[in-house]
Amino acid sequence: MLKRFCRIFSAVICLCLAGVAQAQDRVEFVVFGKDKGSVESMQSNGVTYVNIQRAARKFGVDVELFATSKQAKLTARGFYAILTGSLDEVIVNGKNVKLSGVVINNGGNLMAPVDFFLLPSFQKAINRYVEFKDNRFIVERRFNMVYDSKDVNGTENVLRFTAPDNLKYTIKQINGHTVTVLFENVVLKRDVYERFNTDYITSMSLTQLRENAELKIILGHKAKDWNFTPEGKGKFAFRAAVEKRAPVLKKDSSPVIKATPTPQMPVIPSEDLSTPTPSVLAEDDFEEMEDTSSAEPVVTEQPEGNKEEEQPVAQETNTEENSKEEPAPTPVGVPVAGPVIKAEPHPLSISEVHKKIRIVVDPGHGGKDAGAVRGRYREKDWNLAVANELVRLLKKGGFDVKATRSSDVFIALGERAKISNNFKADLFVSIHTNATKNTAANGFQVYFRSEKATDKEAAETAALENEAMQYEEAHYNFVDALLQSMAKNEFMNESSKLSGYIQKEVYRQPGIGVAVNPKTGLRQANFYVLRGVNAPSVLVEMGFISSPKDRVKLSNANVQKKMALGIYNGIVQYAKTELQKNK
């Protein structure tokens, strides 16, 4: 009993002494070169501590707190750790790991030494490199591909990259003005979005897609030729020009880009049981590259494009042989400019020899994801009924149509965008029904995607629809869910136009009975389902299932058919009117 009392007394004394040396502060998070906020921190006996719960959430790791035992449990893919107050040992994947100081209970908040978040097993779990420097957590991907520079002049635009010598990639021409290059097994240092607005390149985005990465180029109206080719050891370039221009390579020539070494994957050291993980990247590796991914999208009108018929899709698959001195063959096909809708005119306004417009109709939710529910009414049922009727009308009107689902099945949010892109859709229309705790809220709304919501209500609507992510088998890691800036939607301008036409025609459609406010019905918010769709895309909220007034109307089969007709008329008017403008 005496020994037990002595141990407890010693622990209390240690904590009290530690408290004397404590100094309150904050630790910053810098992720991919961008400020991502801060968490509470403190200094004790020369060791920096951070709030376990808040820091874990910044890293996107699940955390549970147990007040009685003064413990915290952190879990991630292939990783779990248990931290206990007053102990300097933590349990990581069933093994004891010693930290530089004890876990401290600071006013009810558990604080851990920063070196816990530098453990190699933790970095491996989040698949990121973490460094603590100048009172900041610096987080980077373990990258092997970098966007280096651009060369914009009057005859061509060139984008240059550093990547592994044996880089494998596939080139596709999605439509008349969109080219993608899919890189296999690469990790980007940063996601990049840049708007050029030149005659040769309108914009470019470089995005991480799990183990692969994608370069997407929106060509300008003068880009008659383009290619992606190696330019030397570990050097690659995308060129867009008015005429065929290939890079000239001489034998044993120096790399095109000077003084930029091929990036190496940072080495994660073995678990150190007593000292923090040392830095393994040079300071220059964390310099901010030219990257406007966090800026607001710039809405610009596309220049009038070539009205000739769209050429076949060009494809090219590269192997190791392509990384030799000889440049890769130039893709077949002549890109044509203009928004995606211009190359696919509405069948009512052009001759039969041209292609039809391709439209994807997306009934929200489905299967195990019922969406909003009120009594016996389920959102997924209403969405499907209206979507099936809209598909019928569009097919009858001469459109080429595909539905993400035609029955009560679950489709993951990310899969819906993939279905649209594989179909090479020109328009994407997602059908939903709104819900809120405020039963007085009612009315029809139509949204297009933007990182910044119109208002608090729009943000709450997006959050409600994004909840479907909880049903997906594979969740995105911490960068995708918390820290990574969202990809820009190059089609935001056209999406806003399509939203306006749909709202107007639903408003004019008799027999619906759901209120449409012309001033507040057109809105914008960050809907996950619209992210990644390579086409103008909108999300329709037909009304509020939480509103007794809207519920009576939308549960009526005749009203559902009239709602589908209103949406259909909006799509037709958008196609006819916008096409006539650009003829």
C-alpha positions, 0 to 999 in steps of 0.5 A, a space after each residue: 500500500 505504501 509503495 502504491 501511495 508513493 508512486 501516485 504521490 510521485 506522479 502528482 509531483 511530476 505533473 505539478 512541476 511540469 505545470 510550473 514550466 508550462 507556457 501556452 501557445 499554438 502550433 501552426 499546420 502548413 499542408 502542401 505549402 498552405 496555412 491550414 490553421 493551428 491547434 493549442 500547444 504548450 511548452 513543458 521542460 523544453 518539450 512542445 506539446 499539442 492538443 491530441 484531439 485537435 491535432 489528430 483531427 487536423 491530420 484526419 485521424 479518428 480519435 476517441 477520448 476516455 475521461 475516466 482513464 485519461 486516455 486517447 485512442 487514435 485510429 487510421 488505416 493500419 494504425 492504432 495508438 493509445 495514449 495515457 495521461 502521466 505516462 511517457 509510453 504509448 501503445 502503437 499497434 500493440 507495441 510500447 513506444 517511448 516519447 520525449 515526455 509524459 502525456 499531460 492532462 491540461 485542464 481536461 485536455 490531453 496533450 502529447 509531445 509533438 514527436 508522437 505525430 512524427 512517428 514513422 508508423 503514424 506518417 505511414 498511416 496517413 501516407 504523408 511526410 510530417 516535419 516539425 520545424 519553427 513551431 509548425 507541422 509541415 506536411 507534404 506528400 511523399 512525392 516523385 512528380 513536380 510541375 516545374 515551370 511554364 513557357 507562354 509565348 506567341 507561338 506556343 505554350 509549354 508546361 514542364 514537369 519532373 517525374 520518374 524516368 520510367 514514367 508511364 502515362 495514357 493520353 486521351 482527348 475527352 472532347 474538342 477542347 479537353 485533353 487528359 494525361 493519366 500518370 501511373 504510380 506517381 505522387 504529386 508534391 502539390 495539386 495545381 490549378 492554373 488559369 492561363 486564358 491564352 490562345 493555346 491553353 485556357 487552364 490546366 489542373 494537376 490532381 492526385 487520384 489515389 496511386 495515379 495522377 491526372 493532368 487536365 488541359 483545357 485548350 484555347 481556340 488556336 491550339 491546332 496541335 498538342 503533345 506530351 513528350 519526354 525532353 530528357 532524363 526525368 523531364 517531360 513537357 506538354 506543348 500546345 501550338 498553332 502548328 506542329 512543333 516537336 522538341 528537338 533533342 540532341 544526343 547526350 544533351 543536357 536536360 531542358 530544365 536546369 538546376 532542378 534535381 529529380 525529386 526523390 521519395 523522402 525516406 521514413 526512418 525506423 521507429 525511434 523510441 527516444 528522440 523525434 524523427 529527424 528531418 529528411 527533406 532539404 528546406 528547398 523541398 518545402 518552397 511554395 510552387 506556383 499554385 492557385 488551387 486555393 483561389 476562387 474560380 475565375 469565370 470567363 467566357 470561352 472564345 468562339 471555337 471552331 465549328 467543324 465536326 469534332 474529331 475522334 478521340 486520340 489515345 496513346 499509351 506510353 511505356 519505358 521505351 517512350 522515356 528514351 531520347 526519341 519523343 513520343 508520337 504526336 496524338 492523332 486528331 485536331 483539337 477544336 475549341 469552345 465549351 463542351 456544349 458547342 461541340 455537341 449541339 442539341 438535336 433540335 437545332 442541327 442536322 442528323 449528321 451531327 452527334 447528339 448531346 450526351 446527358 447523364 441523369 443522376 437520381 440522388 441516394 439509393 439502396 442503403 442510402 435513403 437520403 432524407 426521410 419523413 414518415 413513410 416518405 423517402 427521398 431516394 424514391 422521389 428522386 428515382 421517380 422524377 429521374 426516370 421520367 426525365 430520362 424518358 423525356 430526354 430520350 424522346 427528345 432526341 438526346 443520348 441519355 444515361 442514368 447513374 441508376 434506374 432502380 433502388 441501388 446504392 451508387 457511391 458519390 465518386 462513382 457517379 462522376 466516373 459514370 458521367 466521364 466514362 459516358 463522355 457526358 456534355 451535361 450532368 443533372 443530379 436530382 435530389 429533395 431537400 430537408 432541414 429542421 425548420 419545417 417552414 423552409 420550402 421551395 424549389 432550388 437548383 445548385 451548381 458547384 462552387 467551393 464557396 456556398 451562397 449562404 449558411 443554408 446552402 452550405 447546410 444543404 451541401 453538407 446534408 447531401 455529402 453525408 452519403 459518403 458515410 455509406 461508401 466502402 472506401 473513404 478518402 484520407 485526411 487530405 481529401 477529407 480535411 486539408 486538400 483544396 478542392 479541384 476547380 470546376 472549369 465549367 462553373 460558368 456553363 453550370 450556372 447558366 444551365 441552373 438558370 434555365 432549369 429554374 425558369 422553366 420549373 417556375 413556368 411549369 403549371 401544376 407543380 405547386 412547389 414555390 420557386 423564388 426567382 431571387 433565391 432559387 439559384 444557388 451554389 455550394 460545394 457538392 461532392 457528387 458534382 466534383 470531378 464531373 468533366 461537364 457543366 453540372 447542376 444539382 436540383 433540389 425539387 423541394 423540402 421533404 421536411 416541409 408539410 406543404 412540399 411533401 404533399 405535392 412531391 408525393 403525388 405522381 402527377 406532380 413528379 411528372 410535371 417536375 420532370 417536364 419542367 427540368 426537361 424544358 430547362 435543359 432544352 432551352 439551355 441547349 437551343 439558346 446557348 447554341 444559337 448564341 455561339 453559332 
